[in-house]
Amino acid sequence: MTRRVLEPFRLGPLSLKNRLVFAPITTGYAGERGDVTTQLLAHYEARARGGAGLIIVEATYVDPVGQVFNHQLGIYDDSLVPGLRELAGVIKKHGCAVAIQIHHGGRMARSQFTGMQPVAPSAIADPKGEIPRELSEADVRDTVQSFVRAAVRAREAGFSAVEIHGAHSYLVDQFISPAANLRTDCYGGNVANRARFMVEIFEGVRAATGPGFPVWVRINGREYGVDGGTTLEDALQVAKLAERAGSVAVHVSAYGPATPTNRTTAVFKPAVLADLAAAMKQVLSVPVIAVGRITPDAAEDLIETNRADLIAVGKGLLADPDIPRKLAAGREDRIVPCIVCMSCRDVLQTPSLVGITCQVNPRLGRDFEPDAAETTNPRRVLVVGGGPAGMVAAAIAAERGHSVTLWERTGALGGQLLQAAVPPHKDRIRAYTEYLKRELARTRVKVELEREANEEAILKAQADVVVLATGPRQGIPDVPGIESAGAVDATAVLDGAAEVGRRVVIIGGELVGCETAEFLAERGRTVTVTRRGPEMATGVGPSLRPFLLDRLRQKGVVLLPGVKYLSARPGCLTVQTADGATLALEADTIVRATGSLADARLHDALEGKVAEVCMVGDCAEPRKIGDAVREAYEVGRRL
């Protein structure tokens, strides 16, 4: 039976081949002045080739003062039209409709990029931003024209439609939100006045582009955790005003520090904004576009239950641009699952970084590179280690035509992914592990579990190439007495291999230490986390770090950064606190979570004795999942 999400759909004058929409996600792949680049073209063409019915190109700023992100795409000047025309063309040639999201950051814009003070409906700073200049009524009218000129450029460049970005606390939404708009003129006060800026943009765009050029808006269904912010009732009124102004659809998102899409749930929950889309369906006659962590099965349910008409997928199509094509072929088992790690979002929140990346898709941002070609020199490849690096390297090499055997020391594939999936909010990692196992089976990698790999065994295997993905060595913290204190490693705790008492003290307050603390706190343990550095979890990205630390505090975990370790003995860790006090922390269990070390011992033993040997993953250098996956992908490509 054909999935409903694969049915053709009519959106205003547009005929879409299916109901799947690639949601607008800022990439940071544009040039310094917002121009289209080869990297950006390849990124969007890959998603068009993958079978999406509609692509909404990312937030594209209509005025230089409205730029929010480093290397953000621009549509503020006629000189940008040729590049945008090429972008529209590479998408449309795959039978995919293409819209572009026209955007102004308002108070969210950054003067470090624009060289100008941000502007806003009221001189209220965003919690993370600068104090903006309040727009005069004349300024507002000028800004409306910036949107209108951008829409005209989009039409000239060959785009099928434009989406007005009226969500996520950018300028249009700042007018809509009562928390950001304190104006007393015709642009402030009741909902109709606060939505007037949006309505005037619609009126101007429709007048300038003509009735055959569709326009719609993306709005917040509500603001979560914003005092005095937009309510669902407000949003429903805004949506009806947009429909009356000519919006051919309403794209329903959400905003705020407590927004479900900004944080993970203890157990993965799909379609976290579905209720907002469903509410819009009750009051609108135009199609509703739903977004927010929507899986293929959740998409079917939303359409079947008439809670949405179109399904926008963002991060999922970053992880796997071929989701539509795989669904059409009945190969759901081949879809790479997004693990909701937020690494793509972290880049956008870090101004010094350029270009989003993905922990599970090593090709993201590199779609301009050719696919890995079938080898003309098939070889016998032995991969040692069944963690993410080993599995990715093995599957890529096998798909290219090599004869690949994978040895795993334990009785299960997954390596450190197995422990990483144990703490709360991390269960999507398990889905990625299962995907990699299916890929090994599909590519016919010979997997041998409980196979110890020493120098003698590897030499006896007579492989042409040996890929070592054996993982790291566990580091021993530099704490006097730690080796005789009966401390256990965090991995043993997460594996269930270590007995853990009621009172727990953890040495190490980065990701593993903090996640282990949350895991134990949920099981009724009294937990204290210590760290030498002045802050906890500094290696956790800005998207998830605040929520992790907040959950730890809510669960009663004591956080002690800035300590000096004085001594450890069975039942006690003694530290000097940041304020100079000596503190004896009594513990039934001391847990080590101080990181790992590279382990090149097997590599060094084999070098010169086998034709080719290389290391991938944490045995080469302990890093994040994405680093291991990218490195393994490269090794698999070049063998």
C-alpha distance (Angstrom), angle and dihedral (degrees) to the residues before:
residue distance angle dihedral
M1 . . .
T2 3.80 . .
R3 3.76 114.4 .
R4 3.78 114.2 -113.6
V5 3.80 89.3 -129.3
L6 3.82 88.5 64.4
E7 3.81 94.0 55.6
P8 3.81 118.4 112.4
F9 3.79 113.8 -103.7
R10 3.78 136.9 -163.0
L11 3.81 115.4 -134.6
G12 3.79 107.2 -176.7
P13 3.81 103.9 -61.8
L14 3.82 92.3 -17.2
S15 3.80 122.5 101.7
L16 3.80 109.4 -151.0
K17 3.80 120.4 -163.3
N18 3.80 90.4 -142.2
R19 3.80 141.8 -3.8
L20 3.81 96.3 -104.5
V21 3.79 115.4 112.2
F22 3.78 126.5 -170.3
A23 3.78 100.8 -133.9
P24 3.81 119.6 -132.5
I25 3.80 107.6 -94.4
T26 3.79 120.3 171.8
T27 3.79 109.5 -123.0
G28 3.79 107.8 -177.5
Y29 3.82 87.5 -134.2
A30 3.82 96.0 119.8
G31 3.78 123.9 101.5
E32 3.78 124.4 -95.4
R33 3.80 93.4 -87.5
G34 3.79 93.7 42.0
D35 3.79 96.2 -93.1
V36 3.80 125.8 150.7
T37 3.82 114.9 -96.2
T38 3.79 135.7 -166.4
Q39 3.80 88.5 -106.2
L40 3.80 91.8 54.7
L41 3.81 93.3 46.8
A42 3.79 91.7 51.9
H43 3.80 92.3 46.9
Y44 3.78 93.7 56.1
E45 3.78 95.6 38.7
A46 3.81 89.7 55.6
R47 3.83 90.3 56.0
A48 3.82 91.5 45.7
R49 3.80 90.8 48.9
G50 3.80 88.0 49.5
G51 3.78 90.2 66.6
A52 3.80 109.4 -102.6
G53 3.80 113.6 160.6
L54 3.80 93.7 -143.6
I55 3.78 133.0 15.2
I56 3.79 119.3 -159.5
V57 3.78 105.5 -159.4
E58 3.78 113.8 -134.1
A59 3.81 129.3 -87.1
T60 3.82 104.7 -58.4
Y61 3.77 116.2 -167.5
V62 3.79 118.3 -123.6
D63 3.81 97.2 -164.5
P64 3.83 129.5 30.1
V65 3.82 90.4 -125.0
G66 3.80 88.8 61.3
Q67 3.82 99.1 59.4
V68 3.81 111.7 127.8
F69 3.80 106.2 168.8
N70 3.77 137.1 51.7
H71 3.82 109.5 -101.9
Q72 3.81 91.7 4.2
L73 3.80 117.1 172.0
G74 3.81 114.4 -102.2
I75 3.79 137.2 -152.9
Y76 3.80 98.1 170.7
D77 3.81 98.2 109.7
D78 3.80 137.1 44.9
S79 3.81 90.5 -125.4
L80 3.81 88.5 70.5
V81 3.81 93.9 59.5
P82 3.85 98.1 86.7
G83 3.79 91.8 56.6
L84 3.79 91.6 45.0
R85 3.81 89.0 49.9
E86 3.79 89.6 55.3
L87 3.81 89.5 48.7
A88 3.81 93.1 51.8
G89 3.79 89.4 47.1
V90 3.81 97.8 54.1
I91 3.80 89.4 51.3
K92 3.81 98.0 45.0
K93 3.79 94.0 48.8
H94 3.82 87.9 71.1
G95 3.80 93.0 57.1
C96 3.78 92.8 -100.9
A97 3.80 123.8 135.1
V98 3.79 113.8 -130.4
A99 3.78 132.3 -153.4
I100 3.78 127.8 174.6
Q101 3.78 125.4 -140.7
I102 3.80 112.3 -129.3
H103 3.77 111.6 -150.3
H104 3.79 146.7 179.2
G105 3.79 119.2 -172.3
G106 3.78 97.1 -152.3
R107 3.79 108.8 -177.4
M108 3.82 89.9 -2.6
A109 3.82 91.0 66.9
R110 3.79 116.5 107.6
S111 3.77 122.5 -129.0
Q112 3.81 89.6 -152.5
F113 3.82 86.3 71.6
T114 3.80 101.0 31.3
G115 3.80 102.5 34.0
M116 3.80 86.8 -139.0
Q117 3.78 137.0 98.6
P118 3.82 110.0 -100.2
V119 3.79 118.9 -110.8
A120 3.79 130.4 -139.5
P121 3.79 142.8 162.4
S122 3.82 88.5 -97.0
A123 3.79 132.7 16.7
I124 3.80 93.2 -105.4
A125 3.79 118.1 130.1
D126 3.76 121.1 -133.1
P127 3.84 109.2 -117.4
K128 3.81 88.8 -107.4
G129 3.78 98.4 32.5
E130 3.77 147.4 67.5
I131 3.79 130.4 -82.7
P132 3.81 105.2 -90.1
R133 3.76 131.0 -146.8
E134 3.80 113.4 -109.9
L135 3.79 112.5 -115.9
S136 3.79 116.9 -121.6
E137 3.80 118.6 -137.4
A138 3.80 88.3 -101.6
D139 3.82 89.4 51.3
V140 3.79 89.6 51.5
R141 3.80 91.5 53.1
D142 3.81 90.4 48.4
T143 3.80 90.7 50.5
V144 3.80 90.7 51.1
Q145 3.80 86.6 56.8
S146 3.82 90.5 51.0
F147 3.81 87.8 59.7
V148 3.80 91.2 45.4
R149 3.81 93.2 51.0
A150 3.81 89.4 47.6
A151 3.80 91.0 53.5
V152 3.80 90.7 50.2
R153 3.81 89.4 51.7
A154 3.80 89.7 49.8
R155 3.80 91.2 53.1
E156 3.81 91.1 47.0
A157 3.80 89.7 50.1
G158 3.80 90.8 56.3
F159 3.78 101.7 -105.2
S160 3.80 115.2 155.3
A161 3.81 94.4 -137.5
V162 3.79 145.6 -20.5
E163 3.77 130.4 -118.1
I164 3.81 117.4 -151.4
H165 3.80 108.9 -138.8
G166 3.78 102.8 -131.2
A167 3.80 97.7 154.7
H168 3.81 142.7 71.8
S169 3.82 96.8 50.6
Y170 3.79 95.0 -69.7
L171 3.80 120.2 139.4
V172 3.82 100.9 -73.8
D173 3.79 89.9 45.8
Q174 3.81 91.1 46.3
F175 3.80 87.6 62.2
I176 3.82 91.1 47.0
S177 3.81 96.6 47.8
P178 3.82 115.7 82.4
A179 3.81 87.8 -152.1
A180 3.82 91.7 62.5
N181 3.80 101.2 30.9
L182 3.80 116.8 68.4
R183 3.80 95.7 156.2
T184 3.79 121.2 140.3
D185 3.81 97.3 -161.4
C186 3.80 127.9 83.0
Y187 3.82 90.7 -67.4
G188 3.80 95.4 58.9
G189 3.78 140.7 54.2
N190 3.80 117.8 42.7
V191 3.80 124.9 36.1
A192 3.80 94.3 -98.4
N193 3.79 91.4 54.2
R194 3.80 93.6 45.2
A195 3.82 89.3 50.6
R196 3.82 92.2 47.5
F197 3.83 92.7 94.9
M198 3.81 90.0 55.1
V199 3.81 92.2 46.0
E200 3.81 91.9 50.1
I201 3.81 89.7 51.9
F202 3.82 89.1 53.2
E203 3.78 91.9 48.4
G204 3.79 92.8 48.0
V205 3.79 95.1 45.5
R206 3.80 93.9 47.4
A207 3.80 91.9 48.5
A208 3.81 92.2 49.2
T209 3.81 99.7 42.0
G210 3.80 102.2 35.2
P211 3.81 133.6 -123.8
G212 3.80 95.4 -70.8
F213 3.80 94.8 62.7
P214 3.82 110.0 83.3
V215 3.79 122.2 -137.6
W216 3.78 129.1 -175.5
V217 3.77 138.7 165.6
R218 3.77 138.1 -124.0
I219 3.80 111.7 -144.1
N220 3.77 139.0 170.1
G221 3.78 114.3 -99.9
R222 3.79 84.2 -151.7
E223 3.78 141.3 -28.4
Y224 3.80 114.0 -106.9
G225 3.78 119.1 -148.6
V226 3.82 94.5 -1.1
D227 3.80 112.2 127.2
G228 3.77 108.6 -126.5
G229 3.79 91.3 0.2
T230 3.79 132.5 145.5
T231 3.80 114.3 -54.5
L232 3.79 126.2 -153.6
E233 3.80 88.3 -106.8
D234 3.82 89.6 55.0
A235 3.79 90.7 48.0
L236 3.80 92.9 51.6
Q237 3.80 89.6 54.6
V238 3.82 90.8 48.0
A239 3.80 90.4 50.3
K240 3.80 91.9 51.9
L241 3.80 90.4 49.1
A242 3.81 89.2 51.2
E243 3.80 91.3 50.4
R244 3.80 90.4 49.5
A245 3.82 89.3 50.0
G246 3.80 91.2 55.6
S247 3.80 106.2 -88.4
V248 3.81 107.2 158.1
A249 3.82 91.0 -157.8
V250 3.79 141.4 3.2
H251 3.80 119.7 -130.1
V252 3.82 108.1 -154.8
S253 3.80 119.8 -150.5
A254 3.83 131.8 143.5
Y255 3.79 140.7 -134.6
G256 3.79 142.1 -155.5
P257 3.80 140.9 82.7
A258 3.80 90.7 -79.0
T259 3.81 96.4 46.2
P260 3.83 109.8 137.7
T261 3.81 92.4 -130.9
N262 3.81 91.1 56.0
R263 3.77 94.2 59.4
T264 3.76 139.1 39.3
T265 3.79 127.0 -115.7
A266 3.81 124.3 -129.3
V267 3.82 87.4 -110.2
F268 3.80 118.8 23.4
K269 3.79 113.1 -92.3
P270 3.81 120.4 -172.7
A271 3.81 128.4 -147.8
V272 3.80 93.7 24.3
L273 3.82 93.7 173.5
A274 3.81 96.2 44.0
D275 3.80 94.0 113.2
L276 3.80 90.5 60.0
A277 3.80 92.3 53.0
A278 3.80 90.5 46.2
A279 3.80 91.0 53.3
M280 3.81 90.2 51.6
K281 3.80 90.7 51.4
Q282 3.79 88.8 59.2
V283 3.81 94.4 60.0
L284 3.83 105.5 28.8
S285 3.78 133.0 74.3
V286 3.82 93.9 -164.4
P287 3.83 121.4 80.4
V288 3.78 119.5 -80.6
I289 3.80 120.7 -139.3
A290 3.80 112.5 -150.8
V291 3.80 123.7 -157.1
G292 3.78 137.8 171.3
R293 3.79 123.5 100.3
I294 3.79 95.2 -34.1
T295 3.81 116.8 176.6
P296 3.83 122.3 -160.3
D297 3.80 92.7 -100.3
A298 3.80 92.0 46.6
A299 3.80 88.7 50.3
E300 3.79 90.9 55.8
D301 3.78 91.1 49.9
L302 3.81 93.1 49.7
I303 3.79 91.8 52.5
E304 3.82 95.8 41.3
T305 3.81 91.7 51.1
N306 3.83 92.2 45.8
R307 3.80 93.5 -119.0
A308 3.80 93.8 126.3
D309 3.79 140.4 10.5
L310 3.80 102.2 -157.8
I311 3.79 128.6 30.0
A312 3.79 119.2 -141.1
V313 3.79 115.7 -158.9
G314 3.78 120.2 -173.5
K315 3.79 117.3 159.7
G316 3.80 91.6 27.2
L317 3.81 90.5 61.4
L318 3.78 90.5 46.3
A319 3.80 88.3 57.4
D320 3.80 92.8 43.7
P321 3.82 120.9 8.3
D322 3.81 90.5 -173.1
I323 3.81 98.0 65.4
P324 3.85 94.2 115.6
R325 3.78 92.8 47.6
K326 3.81 92.5 47.1
L327 3.80 91.6 48.8
A328 3.80 90.5 50.8
A329 3.81 89.8 51.7
G330 3.80 92.6 48.5
R331 3.80 91.0 -115.0
E332 3.78 101.8 128.9
D333 3.80 87.0 143.1
R334 3.81 89.2 68.9
I335 3.80 96.0 56.1
V336 3.80 112.3 115.1
P337 3.82 105.4 -129.8
C338 3.79 120.6 -131.2
I339 3.82 106.1 -125.4
V340 3.84 94.0 -154.0
C341 3.81 91.4 -123.5
M342 3.83 91.0 142.8
S343 3.81 92.8 -139.6
C344 3.82 89.4 134.9
R345 3.80 89.2 55.4
D346 3.81 93.1 44.4
V347 3.81 91.6 65.1
L348 3.80 90.9 56.9
Q349 3.80 90.8 51.4
T350 3.80 91.9 52.1
P351 3.83 108.7 70.6
S352 3.80 93.2 -163.5
L353 3.82 91.8 61.1
V354 3.79 124.9 79.7
G355 3.80 126.6 -160.4
I356 3.79 128.1 20.4
T357 3.80 120.8 -103.9
C358 3.80 134.4 -167.2
Q359 3.79 128.7 -137.1
V360 3.82 93.2 -144.1
N361 3.82 102.1 32.2
P362 3.81 111.1 62.2
R363 3.80 90.4 -177.8
L364 3.80 96.0 61.6
G365 3.78 106.3 120.4
R366 3.80 89.8 11.2
D367 3.79 100.7 72.3
F368 3.81 88.3 123.0
E369 3.81 88.6 72.5
P370 3.82 115.3 93.9
D371 3.79 119.1 -106.6
A372 3.78 115.6 -93.9
A373 3.79 105.9 -85.4
E374 3.78 125.0 -132.6
T375 3.78 108.5 -94.8
T376 3.78 120.6 -106.6
N377 3.79 89.9 -159.3
P378 3.83 109.9 51.6
R379 3.79 111.1 -158.9
R380 3.78 138.9 -177.7
V381 3.79 106.6 -103.6
L382 3.79 124.1 -168.4
V383 3.80 115.6 -162.9
V384 3.79 114.2 -166.1
G385 3.79 112.7 -157.2
G386 3.79 132.2 37.4
G387 3.79 101.6 -139.2
P388 3.81 122.9 112.7
A389 3.81 94.5 -76.2
G390 3.78 93.3 49.3
M391 3.78 94.5 45.8
V392 3.81 94.4 47.4
A393 3.81 93.7 46.7
A394 3.80 91.1 47.4
A395 3.81 95.3 48.4
I396 3.82 94.7 46.6
A397 3.80 92.7 47.2
A398 3.80 92.3 47.3
E399 3.79 93.2 48.0
R400 3.79 88.4 54.9
G401 3.79 90.9 56.9
H402 3.80 105.5 -93.1
S403 3.80 121.5 134.4
V404 3.79 102.4 -116.3
T405 3.78 131.9 -168.5
L406 3.80 121.5 -176.2
W407 3.80 122.7 -158.8
E408 3.79 120.4 -160.7
R409 3.80 120.3 -172.3
T410 3.81 95.2 -149.1
G411 3.77 131.5 52.6
A412 3.81 95.5 -101.0
L413 3.78 138.8 52.6
G414 3.78 120.1 -124.9
G415 3.79 106.9 72.4
Q416 3.79 111.1 -161.2
L417 3.80 90.4 -5.3
L418 3.79 86.6 77.2
Q419 3.80 92.1 61.6
A420 3.81 93.3 37.0
A421 3.82 90.4 59.6
V422 3.82 94.3 54.0
P423 3.85 104.1 74.5
P424 3.81 119.0 80.6
H425 3.81 115.9 -82.4
K426 3.83 92.9 24.7
D427 3.81 104.9 87.7
R428 3.82 93.9 111.4
I429 3.79 87.4 72.9
R430 3.79 86.6 68.3
A431 3.80 89.2 59.0
Y432 3.81 89.7 54.0
T433 3.81 91.4 50.2
E434 3.80 90.2 52.7
Y435 3.80 90.3 48.8
L436 3.81 91.4 53.8
K437 3.79 90.8 49.5
R438 3.80 89.9 53.1
E439 3.80 89.7 50.1
L440 3.79 90.9 54.1
A441 3.80 89.4 52.7
R442 3.80 93.0 45.7
T443 3.79 93.7 50.7
R444 3.82 90.9 44.4
V445 3.76 97.9 -120.2
K446 3.80 109.6 172.7
V447 3.81 104.7 -124.1
E448 3.79 120.3 -161.0
L449 3.80 115.2 -173.0
E450 3.80 126.3 -161.4
R451 3.77 88.4 25.8
E452 3.80 114.4 146.7
A453 3.77 111.4 -146.0
N454 3.78 115.3 -152.5
E455 3.77 129.1 153.9
E456 3.79 93.9 -92.6
A457 3.81 94.9 50.1
I458 3.79 93.0 47.3
L459 3.80 93.8 49.4
K460 3.78 89.5 48.3
A461 3.82 90.5 54.9
Q462 3.83 89.2 64.4
A463 3.80 95.0 -149.8
D464 3.79 120.2 174.2
V465 3.80 90.4 -138.2
V466 3.80 130.1 23.2
V467 3.80 117.9 -159.8
L468 3.79 112.3 -167.0
A469 3.80 114.7 -152.3
T470 3.78 96.0 156.1
G471 3.78 98.4 139.6
P472 3.80 129.4 -124.7
R473 3.76 135.6 -58.3
Q474 3.76 115.6 -107.8
G475 3.77 112.3 -110.8
I476 3.79 121.4 -129.8
P477 3.81 111.0 -137.0
D478 3.78 117.9 -120.7
V479 3.80 95.5 -112.4
P480 3.81 120.5 134.3
G481 3.80 108.9 -111.2
I482 3.80 96.5 8.1
E483 3.80 95.1 126.9
S484 3.80 92.2 59.1
A485 3.81 96.5 37.9
G486 3.80 95.5 86.9
A487 3.80 92.6 -117.1
V488 3.80 118.2 170.6
D489 3.78 128.6 -148.9
A490 3.80 120.9 -108.2
T491 3.80 90.8 -124.5
A492 3.80 89.7 59.1
V493 3.80 89.3 51.1
L494 3.80 92.6 51.8
D495 3.81 91.4 43.7
G496 3.79 90.4 54.1
A497 3.80 89.0 -122.0
A498 3.81 95.0 117.7
E499 3.79 127.9 67.7
V500 3.80 109.3 -127.6
G501 3.79 123.8 -160.1
R502 3.79 129.1 -146.3
R503 3.82 97.0 -94.0
V504 3.81 114.0 53.5
V505 3.79 131.0 -176.2
I506 3.79 117.3 -169.4
I507 3.80 122.8 -155.9
G508 3.80 106.5 -149.8
G509 3.79 128.2 41.3
E510 3.77 104.5 -156.8
L511 3.82 124.1 104.6
V512 3.80 98.7 -60.0
G513 3.79 94.1 44.2
C514 3.79 93.7 48.3
E515 3.80 94.9 44.1
T516 3.80 91.2 47.7
A517 3.80 88.3 50.7
E518 3.80 91.4 53.5
F519 3.80 91.0 46.8
L520 3.82 91.3 53.0
A521 3.81 95.3 41.4
E522 3.79 89.6 56.3
R523 3.79 87.3 55.8
G524 3.76 93.7 55.6
R525 3.79 100.2 -96.8
T526 3.79 122.8 141.9
V527 3.80 103.2 -125.6
T528 3.80 135.3 -167.0
V529 3.81 120.2 -175.8
T530 3.80 119.8 -158.5
R531 3.79 130.1 -168.4
R532 3.80 136.2 174.3
G533 3.78 93.2 -140.9
P534 3.80 121.6 82.6
E535 3.82 95.4 -113.1
M536 3.78 137.5 37.4
A537 3.80 127.4 -116.6
T538 3.80 95.3 4.2
G539 3.80 90.7 159.1
V540 3.79 92.3 58.7
G541 3.79 112.9 97.7
P542 3.80 120.6 -104.5
S543 3.80 92.1 -111.2
L544 3.81 95.5 64.2
R545 3.81 106.1 18.6
P546 3.84 97.3 84.5
F547 3.79 91.6 50.3
L548 3.82 93.4 47.5
L549 3.80 92.7 51.1
D550 3.80 91.7 44.6
R551 3.81 91.9 52.2
L552 3.80 91.0 49.8
R553 3.79 91.3 53.3
Q554 3.80 92.0 46.1
K555 3.80 89.9 52.8
G556 3.78 92.0 52.0
V557 3.80 98.2 -107.4
V558 3.82 111.1 157.6
L559 3.81 112.2 -134.5
L560 3.80 117.8 -156.3
P561 3.81 112.2 179.8
G562 3.79 123.7 171.7
V563 3.80 96.4 38.8
K564 3.78 130.1 148.9
Y565 3.80 113.7 -140.7
L566 3.80 110.6 -128.8
S567 3.80 104.0 172.4
A568 3.77 146.6 -29.4
R569 3.79 130.3 -147.4
P570 3.79 133.3 159.3
G571 3.79 106.3 -61.9
C572 3.80 98.7 7.7
L573 3.80 142.5 67.0
T574 3.79 114.9 -169.2
V575 3.79 118.9 -156.0
Q576 3.76 139.8 169.9
T577 3.79 108.3 -127.2
A578 3.79 126.0 -135.6
D579 3.80 90.5 -96.2
G580 3.82 92.5 52.6
A581 3.80 100.2 -101.9
T582 3.80 120.5 137.2
L583 3.78 111.8 -125.4
A584 3.81 127.1 -171.8
L585 3.80 107.5 -155.1
E586 3.78 109.6 -158.6
A587 3.77 113.3 -148.4
D588 3.76 139.6 175.3
T589 3.80 86.5 -156.2
I590 3.80 131.6 23.3
V591 3.81 112.9 -157.4
R592 3.81 124.7 -158.1
A593 3.81 114.0 -143.9
T594 3.77 99.5 155.6
G595 3.76 100.3 127.6
S596 3.76 137.0 -102.8
L597 3.78 138.9 -80.7
A598 3.79 131.9 -134.2
D599 3.79 113.6 -100.5
A600 3.81 115.5 -153.0
R601 3.80 96.8 156.2
L602 3.79 96.2 108.7
H603 3.79 91.7 42.4
D604 3.79 91.5 52.6
A605 3.79 91.1 48.6
L606 3.81 92.3 52.3
E607 3.79 99.5 41.0
G608 3.79 110.3 114.2
K609 3.82 91.7 11.8
V610 3.81 98.0 77.2
A611 3.78 127.3 45.4
E612 3.81 93.7 -115.7
V613 3.78 132.8 1.9
C614 3.79 130.3 172.4
M615 3.79 139.3 167.4
V616 3.79 128.5 -130.0
G617 3.77 133.1 -179.0
D618 3.77 127.6 6.0
C619 3.79 96.9 -15.8
A620 3.82 85.5 67.8
E621 3.80 94.5 41.1
P622 3.82 128.9 -22.4
R623 3.81 108.5 -113.9
K624 3.78 142.3 135.2
I625 3.80 125.6 -55.7
G626 3.79 92.2 -101.4
D627 3.79 93.2 55.2
A628 3.80 90.9 52.5
V629 3.80 92.0 46.6
R630 3.82 93.9 48.9
E631 3.80 92.1 48.0
A632 3.80 92.1 48.1
Y633 3.79 91.3 47.6
E634 3.81 90.1 54.7
V635 3.79 92.0 49.2
G636 3.80 91.6 49.0
R637 3.82 90.4 50.2
R638 3.79 96.6 50.8
L639 3.80 101.3 43.8
